[in-house]
Structures are given as C-alpha cells and as structure tokens.
C-alpha cells in the first residue's frame, strides 16, 4: 500500500515491515514536531483518536436511520408538536444523504470519528459543484446532515458538537419573474384547452394560494365569496395543515370562478381539482405545463415562458395587492399566510411598469420646494 502525505514523504508499508516500523518508532528520538506529524498521519488515515470496535454506527448509517420516518427517534420527537414535520421534508433529507453525503464520506467513517474539519470540507466542496447552484439548495443538503449531528450531540451520542461555528452559503434567492399585465389579460382572454388548469392558474393569481393549498381544496372549503384554507397537500403526506400551521380565509369576489369550482368538486368531500382518481387531487405540474402551453398559443416571449413557474402567481398577487390595491401590510399578510411581514415584503418586491414614473413624481413632490426654479412643479 502506498501513502503520500503533506510532508513530501512516500513510503511503501507492507504487513511484513510493520513490526520494523514500530520498532524504529520506539527507538527514535522523537520531538514535538515529529509527534505532531505522526498524529496528523494517523488522523488522515482515520485511526486516531482510537475507537473501540463496538463504538457505534457509521456516519452514513446514522444519517440514514435518522431520516427514516418509521424508526427515527428525532422524527417521533417532532411529531409531538403541531405541524412538527412532514414526510416530504424527511424524504428530501434522506435523498440528500443518499446523493451527497454517502458519495463524499463513504460507509466506513464511524460516527464517533466525525470532526468539524470533516464537515467543513464537505461544505467547502460545494464551491466547485455545479449543482445545486443556489445557496439555499446547498444549505438544505448540508443541513440534512448537520441537523442530525447536532441532535446526536445533544443526545450524547457523540462527544462534541461538530456543527458548531460552521459557515453556510449566503446569497440572494433566484429571481422570480412575473407576467406583465397585458400578457395576463391576453392569457385569460381566450379559452384554454384544459379548463381545470385555467381555473387553478386564475385562482393562484386572485388569491396567492400555494399549489399545495389549491390541490387540497374540497367542496366544503368553498363559501359564498371566499375559500377556507384548512389544508395543504403533497403526495407523501396527503392532506396536512397549511404551511406555518395556520388556517386562513381567501376572499374570491368572483362568483363564476367559485361556481366552476363547485362543479369540479361535485360534493362537499370531493377534491375541487381531482384527477382520474377522485381520492386525490391532480398533479400540480399539469398546471404549469398548461400555463406554458397557453402562453405559447398567445405568442408570448419564449424566454419569459421558461422563467415562469406556477409559484410566480403568488408573487404576482402579493405585489399587485400591495402596490395597486394599496392594501396595508398586516391585511395582506393575513391573505398570503406569510409568517412574517418581512417575508411578505420579499414577495411584493417586484418592479411594476409605472414604478419609474411614480418614483420621479414622488421626488418632485418632496424636493421641488427646496430647489430654485422647481417650486411650482407638482408632478
């Protein structure tokens, strides 16, 4: 076996020469510098500090068990709390362990030997990876392991918190594009081939509902002029409480849309947007696919089409209700279901076509009286 270290030494060490190596080590005059180098080599080979043969599971075995819905003590703890954890989140974390942590660490590293340097090296490795490109995507993968390791420390499974002081990736979220109003008018001004998809897209624009919240709607959630947002939906959890664990009301002062939705549902317990199987709603991916097809039918710009997502309607609703509807932040937050005002403001942070004119007029109103020659301008 060949071993090359950072000190420029290359040695061929075989089983036959091991005893001679140990003897030479014993009789040699070793100082602090040499001792430190030997310890570094042992750490590199992952045999120091010493771990007993029955010291517990490997890192990957621990992480895989940690994100096992049926057996994980962490998940059982979280389920004690309202809206504590969902299967879809657990499945994403398990996939991150399988696709990123396992290829990097392998199966042989004992949980007891994991160091902060090991985790930091894994974090730094994403600088050279092309996917995921976003800071949030990278951090989600990293936290699928660090959440588990932090829990292991508090559960006294490992002696040190190897996640303490770790630096995560920073960076803005990918820009969300919304459709211009004239495109929206043309989009909904002609009949769609898929009526349910058209209604789902209209509803997302008019209410800012998330796709899972629209999927979860049933006949019993339709009022005279409103929708009662009691659930969300995903394929793994089925019906669950909405994001942030709170129910709310979405006002829809458009009777024809609500009547179409009642017809789709058929009964109080029926899903409004059911697919072939009336026991569950249709796949929300259909709504984006049909949206893009209809945008192509009205000859919208292809680059714009590729940037649009179904979630773009949530941004569209928030920015227009704030800036054109002049709705005060606390009321808009109630409508969108955002946990914080700051998150709601993020969704509302999109430029509108007349923003430039509005900003110029505001500047004239505020500063004209202060400047010679501009005092009579009103904007």
C-alpha positions in Angstrom: 0.0 0.0 0.0 1.3 3.5 -0.9 0.8 6.5 1.3 1.6 10.1 0.3 1.3 12.8 2.9 1.7 16.6 3.0 5.2 16.3 4.2 6.5 15.0 0.9 7.2 11.5 2.2 6.3 8.4 0.2 6.7 5.1 1.9 5.9 1.5 0.9 4.5 -0.1 4.0 3.6 -3.8 4.0 2.5 -6.1 6.7 5.9 -7.7 6.9 7.6 -4.4 7.6 5.0 -3.2 10.2 6.9 -4.6 13.2 10.2 -3.0 12.0 8.3 0.3 11.6 7.0 0.2 15.1 10.4 -0.8 16.5 12.1 2.2 14.7 9.4 4.5 16.0 10.1 3.2 19.5 13.9 3.7 19.4 13.9 7.0 17.5 14.4 10.4 19.2 11.0 12.0 18.5 10.4 15.6 19.3 7.1 17.6 19.5 7.2 18.4 15.8 7.7 14.8 14.7 5.0 13.6 17.2 2.5 16.2 15.7 3.3 14.9 12.2 2.7 11.3 13.2 -0.7 12.2 14.8 -1.6 14.1 11.6 -0.9 11.0 9.6 -3.0 8.8 11.9 -5.8 11.3 11.7 -5.6 11.3 7.9 -5.8 7.5 7.9 -8.8 7.8 10.3 -7.3 5.7 13.0 -6.8 8.4 15.6 -8.3 9.1 18.0 -8.8 5.4 18.8 -12.3 4.0 18.6 -13.4 0.7 20.1 -14.7 -1.9 17.6 -18.2 -1.6 19.2 -18.2 2.2 19.2 -21.5 2.5 17.4 -22.8 3.1 13.9 -21.0 4.7 11.0 -21.9 8.3 10.0 -24.0 7.3 7.0 -25.8 4.5 8.8 -26.7 7.0 11.5 -27.9 9.6 9.0 -30.0 7.0 7.1 -31.6 5.9 10.3 -32.1 9.5 11.4 -34.2 10.2 8.3 -36.2 7.0 8.5 -39.8 8.0 9.1 -40.8 4.9 10.9 -37.9 4.4 13.3 -36.2 7.8 13.8 -36.4 9.0 17.5 -35.9 12.6 16.2 -39.0 12.3 14.0 -41.0 10.9 16.8 -40.0 13.8 19.0 -41.0 16.3 16.2 -44.4 14.6 15.8 -45.3 15.6 19.3 -45.5 19.2 18.1 -48.3 20.6 15.9 -47.2 20.7 12.3 -43.8 19.4 13.6 -42.5 17.6 10.5 -43.8 16.1 7.2 -42.9 13.1 5.1 -42.0 15.2 2.1 -39.3 17.1 4.1 -38.0 13.8 5.5 -37.8 12.3 2.0 -35.9 15.3 0.7 -33.3 15.0 3.6 -33.0 11.2 3.1 -32.3 11.8 -0.7 -29.7 14.4 0.2 -27.9 11.9 2.4 -28.1 9.3 -0.3 -27.0 11.6 -3.2 -24.4 13.8 -1.5 -23.3 12.7 2.0 -22.8 9.0 1.1 -20.7 9.6 -2.0 -18.5 12.1 -0.1 -17.9 10.2 3.2 -18.5 6.6 2.2 -19.8 4.0 4.6 -16.6 3.3 6.7 -16.3 6.5 8.7 -17.5 5.9 12.3 -19.9 8.5 13.7 -17.6 8.8 16.7 -14.7 9.9 14.5 -16.5 12.7 12.6 -14.8 16.0 13.1 -15.7 19.6 12.4 -13.0 19.7 9.8 -14.7 16.7 8.0 -18.0 18.6 7.9 -16.3 21.9 6.8 -14.5 20.1 4.0 -17.9 18.8 2.8 -19.4 22.3 3.0 -16.5 23.8 1.0 -16.8 21.1 -1.7 -20.0 22.8 -2.9 -18.0 25.7 -4.2 -16.8 23.6 -7.1 -20.1 21.8 -7.7 -22.4 23.0 -10.5 -25.5 21.7 -8.8 -27.2 22.9 -6.8 -26.3 26.4 -7.8 -28.3 28.3 -5.3 -27.2 29.0 -1.7 -30.5 27.7 -0.4 -30.1 24.4 -2.3 -26.6 23.8 -1.0 -27.6 24.7 2.6 -30.6 22.4 2.5 -28.3 19.5 1.6 -25.7 20.4 4.3 -28.4 20.8 7.0 -29.7 17.3 6.2 -26.6 16.1 8.0 -25.9 18.9 10.4 -29.4 18.8 11.9 -28.8 15.1 12.6 -25.3 15.7 14.0 -26.4 18.5 16.3 -29.2 16.2 17.6 -26.6 13.4 18.1 -24.5 15.7 20.3 -27.5 16.8 22.5 -28.5 13.1 22.8 -24.9 12.4 24.0 -24.2 10.0 21.1 -21.1 12.0 20.1 -18.7 13.9 22.5 -18.5 17.2 20.6 -20.9 19.4 18.6 -19.1 19.2 15.2 -21.5 21.6 13.7 -20.7 24.5 16.0 -19.5 27.6 14.1 -20.0 26.1 10.6 -20.3 28.7 7.9 -23.1 28.2 5.4 -23.6 29.7 2.0 -25.1 33.1 1.5 -26.6 34.7 -1.5 -29.9 36.0 -2.8 -32.7 33.7 -3.8 -33.1 33.1 -7.5 -35.1 36.0 -9.1 -38.7 35.2 -9.5 -40.3 36.6 -12.8 -43.9 37.6 -13.0 -46.0 38.1 -16.1 -46.7 41.7 -17.4 -50.4 42.7 -17.0 -51.0 42.9 -20.8 -49.8 39.3 -21.1 -52.1 38.2 -18.3 -55.1 39.9 -20.0 -54.4 38.0 -23.2 -53.7 34.8 -21.4 -57.1 34.7 -19.6 -58.9 36.4 -22.5 -59.0 33.3 -24.7 -60.3 29.8 -23.8 -57.9 27.2 -22.6 -57.8 23.6 -23.7 -57.7 22.5 -20.0 -60.4 24.2 -18.0 -59.3 22.9 -14.6 -55.7 24.1 -15.3 -57.1 27.5 -16.3 -59.1 27.8 -13.1 -56.2 26.8 -10.9 -54.0 29.4 -12.5 -56.7 32.1 -12.2 -57.2 31.1 -8.6 -53.5 31.4 -7.8 -53.4 34.8 -9.4 -56.5 36.0 -7.5 -55.6 34.7 -4.1 -51.8 34.0 -4.0 -52.5 30.4 -2.8 -49.7 27.9 -2.9 -50.1 25.0 -5.3 -50.5 22.5 -2.4 -53.2 24.7 -0.9 -55.1 24.7 -4.2 -54.7 20.9 -4.5 -56.2 20.4 -1.1 -59.4 22.4 -1.7 -62.6 20.4 -1.4 -66.2 21.3 -1.8 -66.6 22.0 1.9 -63.9 24.7 1.6 -66.0 26.9 -0.8 -68.0 29.7 0.7 -70.3 32.3 -0.8 -67.4 34.7 -1.6 -64.4 33.0 -0.1 -62.3 29.9 0.4 -61.4 28.4 3.7 -57.7 27.4 3.5 -57.7 24.5 6.0 -55.2 22.1 4.4 -52.3 21.7 2.0 -51.5 18.6 0.0 -48.4 16.7 -1.0 -48.1 13.1 -2.4 -46.4 11.7 0.7 -48.3 13.3 3.5 -51.7 13.7 1.8 -53.8 16.3 3.5 -51.9 18.3 6.1 -52.2 21.6 7.8 -51.1 24.6 5.6 -47.5 25.9 5.8 -46.8 27.6 9.1 -49.6 25.5 10.6 -52.3 28.2 10.4 -55.7 28.2 8.6 -56.9 31.3 6.9 -59.6 32.8 4.6 -59.0 33.7 0.9 -61.6 36.1 -0.5 -62.8 35.5 -4.0 -65.3 38.1 -5.1 -65.8 36.4 -8.5 -68.9 34.1 -8.3 -68.4 32.4 -11.7 -65.0 31.1 -10.6 -66.4 29.7 -7.3 -69.3 28.1 -9.2 -66.9 26.4 -11.6 -65.0 25.1 -8.5 -68.3 23.7 -7.0 -69.0 21.8 -10.2 -65.4 20.4 -10.3 -65.8 19.2 -6.7 -69.2 17.6 -7.1 -69.7 17.1 -3.4 -68.6 18.6 -0.1 -65.9 16.0 0.4 -64.8 15.9 -3.2 -61.5 17.5 -4.3 -62.1 20.5 -6.5 -59.1 19.7 -8.7 -59.3 15.9 -8.6 -57.6 13.9 -11.3 -58.7 10.5 -12.7 -58.6 9.2 -9.1 -61.2 11.2 -7.1 -59.5 10.2 -3.9 -56.6 12.6 -4.5 -56.1 15.9 -6.4 -54.4 16.1 -9.8 -50.6 16.7 -10.1 -49.9 20.4 -9.8 -47.2 20.0 -12.5 -50.1 19.9 -15.0 -51.0 23.5 -14.2 -47.5 24.8 -15.1 -47.4 22.7 -18.2 -50.7 24.0 -19.4 -49.8 27.6 -18.4 -46.7 27.5 -20.6 -48.7 25.9 -23.5 -51.3 28.7 -23.4 -48.6 31.4 -23.2 -47.2 29.9 -26.4 -50.6 30.0 -28.0 -50.8 33.7 -27.5 -47.2 34.1 -28.8 -45.6 35.2 -25.5 -41.8 35.6 -25.5 -40.2 32.1 -25.1 -37.5 33.3 -22.6 -40.3 34.7 -20.4 -42.2 31.4 -20.7 -39.2 29.4 -19.5 -38.8 31.7 -16.5 -42.4 31.5 -15.3 -43.4 29.0 -12.6 -46.7 28.3 -11.0 -45.4 29.9 -7.8 -44.9 33.1 -9.8 -48.6 33.8 -9.3 -48.1 34.1 -5.6 -45.6 36.9 -6.2 -47.9 38.5 -8.8 -50.8 38.5 -6.3 -48.7 40.0 -3.5 -47.1 42.8 -5.5 -50.3 44.0 -7.1 -52.4 43.8 -4.0 -49.8 45.9 -2.2 -48.9 48.4 -4.9 -52.2 48.7 -6.9 -54.6 47.5 -4.2 -53.0 49.7 -1.6 -53.6 47.0 1.0 -51.9 47.6 4.3 -49.2 45.1 5.2 -51.0 43.4 8.1 -54.1 42.7 6.0 -52.0 41.5 3.1 -50.0 39.2 5.4 -53.3 37.6 6.6 -54.3 37.0 3.0 -51.0 35.4 1.9 -50.4 33.4 5.0 -46.8 34.5 5.3 -45.4 34.0 8.8 -43.7 37.4 8.9 -44.1 40.8 7.3 -40.6 40.7 6.0 -41.3 37.5 4.0 -44.5 39.1 2.6 -42.5 42.1 1.6 -40.0 39.9 -0.2 -42.8 38.6 -2.4 -44.0 42.1 -3.0 -40.6 43.3 -4.1 -41.1 43.3 -7.9 -40.9 46.4 -10.2 -44.1 47.5 -11.9 -44.3 49.2 -15.3 -45.2 52.6 -13.8 -42.7 52.4 -10.9 -40.3 54.7 -12.6 -42.9 57.4 -13.1 -44.2 57.1 -9.6 -40.7 57.5 -8.2 -40.0 60.6 -10.3 -43.3 62.2 -9.3 -42.6 61.4 -5.6 -39.2 63.1 -5.9 -40.7 66.2 -7.5 -43.3 66.5 -4.8 -40.8 66.1 -2.0 -37.8 68.1 -3.3 -39.2 70.7 -5.7 -40.0 73.2 -3.0 -36.4 73.1 -1.9 -34.8 73.9 -5.2 -34.8 77.2 -7.1 -36.8 77.1 -10.3 -38.8 74.0 -9.4 -41.1 75.3 -6.7 -44.2 75.3 -8.9 -43.8 71.7 -10.2 -46.4 69.3 -8.9 -45.5 66.2 -10.9 
